[in-house]
């Protein structure tokens, strides 16, 4: 496999803590780029590459063979964790799919996940719902990152089993750790959101015939602006000399 990993996948790979006996389960592996990279740099000992679609799996097998890693990466057709047994892996990655599907896979794989020590997730929608699910289901988010690539923002979450403090709405939407660490990519996203939301609110305010649905939409947009403004407050120094 000669193609380079995207910055998004490299950031996900960077979340993996190296371990000599570590086995990674890559859910929705596509062409197996991530497990191949992690095996090449010896961040993991072995991997199980899982995908529901036979087309990508065929390419994954070819890539793994060309990389000389057939003895370290097992390829399986699987809906989520269905083809993975308990104790086969210590870390699992679910990346490149929507938030609702991510949550569904986590719910369906609860039994296997009891033995998974680390989760790395990169949901491409409904990120706040994923964060809320992790918190309510007994996970602690230990690390977060955000990558901007090809015009899109990609949040990445690392989580372990444990009980975390309750999240407020701003933390669920933007990420507690991203906010506390003043993540620059998140700051750029918030600026763009404020600009877009401000334009939408102005358009709604200029509508001549104000209906109940318009008033409701104004309320929703104003709430989103308030959340974004509160998030931006993390980036403003409160120390004045």
Buried (B, 14 or more C-beta within 10 A) or exposed (E): BEEEBBEBBBBBBBBBBEBEEBBBBBBBBBBBBBBBBBBEEEBBBBBBBBBBEEEBBEBBBEBBEEBEBEEBBBBBEBBBBBBBEEEBBBBBBBBBBEBEBBBBBBEBBEEBBEEBBBBBBBBBEBBBBBBBBBBEBEBBBBBBBBBBEEEEBBBBBBBBBEEBEEBEEBBBBBBBBBBEBEBEBBBEBBEEBBEEBEEBBEEBEEEEEEEEEEEEBBEBBEEBBEBBEBBBEBBEEEEEE
